[in-house]
Amino acid sequence: MWNDIDLYHALRDFTSDPVTFPAEEMRRFIEELASNNQHYIPIVDSAIGKQVNSTDFYDPYLRGAELGNITVNGTLTYGAGTSSDGSSLQKRGLGAAGLHGVDLTSPPYAIHNGNGGLGVGTLATNATHAGGYVELDTHNLWGMMEEKTTHLALQALHPGKRPFIISRSTFPSSGKWTGHWLGDNFSSWLYMHFSIQGVLQFQIFQIPFVGADTCGFQDNTDEELCGRWMQLSAFMPFFRNHNQRGALSQEPYRWDSVANASRTALNVRYSMLPYWYTLFANASQFGSPPVRALFYEFPDEPELFSIDQQYLIGRDILVTPVLTPNVSTVDGIFPGRGRVIWRDWYTHDTIHASTDGTNTTLSAPLGHINVHIRDGSVILLHAQPAYTIAETRQGPYSLLVSQAADGYAFGTAYIDDGETIPPTPNRNLEFHARKGAVTISGNGSFDVKEKLDSITILGTAAPSAVSVQGKEVHSWEHMQAQQKLVVTGLGLSLNDQITISWK
């Protein structure tokens, strides 16, 4: 559950409006959410409101003033500082640029700032922060310093637990402290398209946990746009439906079609969480982007260089959304020029795509977003997506194997408790498929309690027998049209070495 600044009394951080958000009611509501393994996330502005007179008591301002953490400008005091803005820089010996003088603090050139000089609509460029640092030298760092301060404060409140923070302002290294949302967008098809560009750009910036205000923030959305956008955002790292006060409500339950489309996409999102989690573990350890432009995986195909209407999740999942109104088909390129087998996520049918790097037209009725699986991949999934992530994680796993033409496939999975600050006990799994067998091996001290319940193998002829750990089993089914073998009722521990074979 999210709240914008209308939560606050007089829009002041760390308060609640006594009429619309009474403190005791809010406390009970948040406790109820927590008891259901749900979360509450309020927005916190960087500006701390200034007291207007001697009878106006606002504790965050008073404490900030006592500690010298309020940004000042001559005799004027701005309620706009965080406790570690300057001191965090000072402790690390990072001096300001030392760029002083009228030509720099009040430059005549407005750098295409739109609204005028650098100080218009924000702090004056000569305002002074804690430690004596001038606003001109620190403006771009402000968001990152607030993120770091918030991150460390949350760690102090909840020792050993990972903070969850989303920020609109970022700077190089912000990805260590926060995720990012792409800011106040508009309810339009163009801005839905822009959201893909923004998410891809922030992978380069090493701030991979990113997404847009789904259905648009400014202006009014509509049923078709919101339905398509809800499905797109379900396949983005950060997913939030959010709009401005005064716009028409855009909760998905307003329209049956949007609610149904959202349920379908969210079901897939929750099933894919082990895959997403592994991608983010790899991003943290190795810097690899969870969301990728098509050319990232296929750099020798120049026709992919300009593609920003499709994207890959990791190396294995291709997303082709509808980004225009009043259509029931969508065009998309399937990378690989015929050397890669792409299969439909939902039906597991093989796609007969163009082999010369040109578009293939796909059916895309309302309520459907095209998602395809690359051959040669093995993906660990949650078998029973539930209402919350906590419930979903308590259910069994399933394995999806999309074999290449030679029967080969490979994948990995990283599992830990999901909340302890790394390094923490974990388990790294490897999945190998070779013609006629899938093996699972792993290392690490984390005990995976949830069992592997089923495995689906795509790209195999009908077997005469299936064995699990060397023993023949009979709980399997083969679908000839998809060349699909499904083995169920496994109940296998992912802490063990596993072999599933067929002949």
Secondary structure as UniProt FT lines:
FT   STRAND          2..3
FT   HELIX           5..7
FT   HELIX           9..11
FT   TURN            13..14
FT   TURN            18..20
FT   HELIX           23..35
FT   TURN            36..37
FT   STRAND          41..42
FT   TURN            54..55
FT   HELIX           59..67
FT   STRAND          72..73
FT   TURN            74..75
FT   STRAND          76..77
FT   TURN            83..84
FT   HELIX           85..91
FT   TURN            92..93
FT   HELIX           102..105
FT   TURN            111..112
FT   TURN            118..121
FT   TURN            125..126
FT   HELIX           130..132
FT   HELIX           135..138
FT   HELIX           139..141
FT   HELIX           142..157
FT   TURN            159..160
FT   STRAND          166..167
FT   TURN            172..173
FT   HELIX           174..176
FT   STRAND          179..181
FT   HELIX           189..204
FT   TURN            205..206
FT   STRAND          210..211
FT   STRAND          213..214
FT   HELIX           223..233
FT   TURN            234..235
FT   STRAND          240..241
FT   TURN            245..246
FT   HELIX           252..254
FT   HELIX           256..271
FT   HELIX           273..286
FT   STRAND          291..292
FT   HELIX           294..297
FT   TURN            299..300
FT   HELIX           302..304
FT   TURN            305..306
FT   STRAND          311..313
FT   TURN            314..316
FT   STRAND          317..320
FT   STRAND          329..332
FT   TURN            335..338
FT   STRAND          342..344
FT   TURN            345..347
FT   STRAND          360..363
FT   TURN            366..367
FT   STRAND          370..374
FT   TURN            375..376
FT   STRAND          377..382
FT   HELIX           389..393
FT   STRAND          397..402
FT   TURN            405..406
FT   STRAND          409..415
FT   STRAND          427..434
FT   TURN            435..436
FT   STRAND          437..443
FT   STRAND          451..458
FT   STRAND          466..468
FT   TURN            469..470
FT   STRAND          471..473
FT   STRAND          476..479
FT   TURN            480..483
FT   STRAND          484..487
FT   STRAND          492..493
FT   TURN            494..495
FT   STRAND          498..502
//
